[in-house]
C-alpha cells in the first residue's frame, strides 16, 4: 500500500505529515540538507515503503527537498498552491497552522493523486539562477538610486552610493551578457527564445525569464493551467443574487512570471494584433484599463504556451492554424 507524505514548506522549516500503515504522523524538520536526511530516516523508521510526496510550488524554498526526495526514489508532486487552497475550501478546512496545512496537502495528495514531478534540467536550473540573480541586482540598484534621490546631503554617503550604483550597473551588464552567452551556447534554449521573440511585445529579456520560470512547457496540459501556475487565472466571487464582487486574478503562483509580463503586455496593446483585438472587445464592454492589461498579460502567456508547445512562430491568424489553449 502506498504511503502519502504532505509537506508544508517555509523558508526555515518543513512540516511533514505522513499517512502510512493505518496511522498519521507529524514531524517538523529544518529546511536544510541535514533536515532532509532526518526526513528520509523518519520515513524508513515508519516503514513507509513506497511513498507519494506532495508539496506546494512555493519557489526556491521547496525545490531542494523535492529534488532530494526524487533522488531517493520517492514519487513527488509539486502542486500549484491555488489547487490546494480550492481543495481546502471545498472541504471547509479552517485551521491555519503549519501542521494543519501539511495534513491538508497529504489529504489532497491521497484524494486527487496529482501528476508526478521531475526536476528541472541543468540548463533550465542555471538559466533560472541567472535571471533571478539579475532581478535581485536590478532591485538593489533601484533601492540605491532611490536612496540617492531621497535628499541625502552627506557627501561621503552620496559618493559611496554613487560608487555602489556604478558597481551594480556593471554587474547587471555582466549578468545580462552571461545570460545571452549561455542561451547562445545552448541550442535547445536558443531555438525556444527565437520562437518567443516572434510574439510582438516579447523581447529577449522577457523570453529568458519565461523560459527560466516555465521550465518544461510539456508539464502543463494546457494554457489555462500555465496561467494558473503564474497566478493569472481569473478568480470571481459570487454568492446568491446580491454579492457580486469584481473578478480578480488569483495571484497564487509564480510572481516572477506576472512581473515579467506587465511591460510586454503594455507594449503588445500597441503592436500585437491579437492583444489589440482583445483590448478593443474589453473596452467595448466597459472594462477598466488595468483589467485590460491583466487580460493582455494572460493572453500573452497563452500565446507563449502555444508557440512553445507547437514549436511554431507566432502567427496573428493562429486560430486557423492551431489551438494555443490546449
C-alpha positions, 0 to 999 in steps of 0.5 A, spaced: 500 500 500 502 506 498 504 511 503 502 519 502 507 524 505 504 532 505 509 537 506 508 544 508 514 548 506 517 555 509 523 558 508 526 555 515 522 549 516 518 543 513 512 540 516 511 533 514 505 529 515 505 522 513 499 517 512 502 510 512 500 503 515 493 505 518 496 511 522 498 519 521 504 522 523 507 529 524 514 531 524 517 538 523 524 538 520 529 544 518 529 546 511 536 544 510 540 538 507 541 535 514 533 536 515 532 532 509 536 526 511 532 526 518 526 526 513 528 520 509 530 516 516 523 518 519 520 515 513 524 508 513 523 508 521 515 508 519 516 503 514 513 507 509 515 503 503 513 506 497 511 513 498 507 519 494 510 526 496 506 532 495 508 539 496 506 546 494 510 550 488 512 555 493 519 557 489 526 556 491 524 554 498 521 547 496 525 545 490 531 542 494 527 537 498 523 535 492 529 534 488 532 530 494 526 526 495 526 524 487 533 522 488 531 517 493 526 514 489 520 517 492 514 519 487 513 527 488 508 532 486 509 539 486 502 542 486 500 549 484 498 552 491 491 555 488 489 547 487 490 546 494 487 552 497 480 550 492 481 543 495 481 546 502 475 550 501 471 545 498 472 541 504 471 547 509 478 546 512 479 552 517 485 551 521 491 555 519 497 552 522 503 549 519 501 542 521 494 543 519 496 545 512 501 539 511 495 534 513 491 538 508 496 537 502 497 529 504 489 529 504 489 532 497 495 528 495 491 521 497 484 524 494 486 527 487 493 523 486 496 529 482 501 528 476 508 526 478 514 531 478 521 531 475 526 536 476 528 541 472 534 540 467 541 543 468 540 548 463 533 550 465 536 550 473 542 555 471 538 559 466 533 560 472 539 562 477 541 567 472 535 571 471 533 571 478 540 573 480 539 579 475 532 581 478 535 581 485 541 586 482 536 590 478 532 591 485 538 593 489 540 598 484 533 601 484 533 601 492 540 605 491 538 610 486 532 611 490 536 612 496 540 617 492 534 621 490 531 621 497 535 628 499 541 625 502 546 631 503 552 627 506 557 627 501 561 621 503 554 617 503 552 620 496 559 618 493 559 611 496 552 610 493 554 613 487 560 608 487 555 602 489 550 604 483 556 604 478 558 597 481 551 594 480 550 597 473 556 593 471 554 587 474 547 587 471 551 588 464 555 582 466 549 578 468 545 580 462 551 578 457 552 571 461 545 570 460 545 571 452 552 567 452 549 561 455 542 561 451 547 562 445 551 556 447 545 552 448 541 550 442 535 547 445 534 554 449 536 558 443 531 555 438 525 556 444 527 564 445 527 565 437 520 562 437 518 567 443 521 573 440 516 572 434 510 574 439 510 582 438 511 585 445 516 579 447 523 581 447 529 577 449 529 579 456 522 577 457 523 570 453 529 568 458 525 569 464 519 565 461 523 560 459 527 560 466 520 560 470 516 555 465 521 550 465 518 544 461 512 547 457 510 539 456 508 539 464 502 543 463 496 540 459 494 546 457 494 554 457 489 555 462 493 551 467 500 555 465 496 561 467 494 558 473 501 556 475 503 564 474 497 566 478 493 569 472 487 565 472 481 569 473 478 568 480 470 571 481 466 571 487 459 570 487 454 568 492 446 568 491 443 574 487 446 580 491 454 579 492 457 580 486 464 582 487 469 584 481 473 578 478 480 578 480 486 574 478 488 569 483 495 571 484 497 564 487 503 562 483 509 564 480 510 572 481 516 572 477 512 570 471 506 576 472 512 581 473 515 579 467 509 580 463 506 587 465 511 591 460 510 586 454 503 586 455 503 594 455 507 594 449 503 588 445 496 593 446 500 597 441 503 592 436 500 585 437 494 584 433 491 579 437 492 583 444 489 589 440 483 585 438 482 583 445 483 590 448 478 593 443 472 587 445 474 589 453 473 596 452 467 595 448 464 592 454 466 597 459 472 594 462 477 598 466 484 599 463 488 595 468 483 589 467 485 590 460 492 589 461 491 583 466 487 580 460 493 582 455 498 579 460 494 572 460 493 572 453 500 573 452 502 567 456 497 563 452 500 565 446 507 563 449 504 556 451 502 555 444 508 557 440 512 553 445 508 547 445 507 547 437 514 549 436 511 554 431 512 562 430 507 566 432 502 567 427 496 573 428 491 568 424 493 562 429 486 560 430 486 557 423 492 554 424 492 551 431 489 551 438 494 555 443 489 553 449 490 546 449 
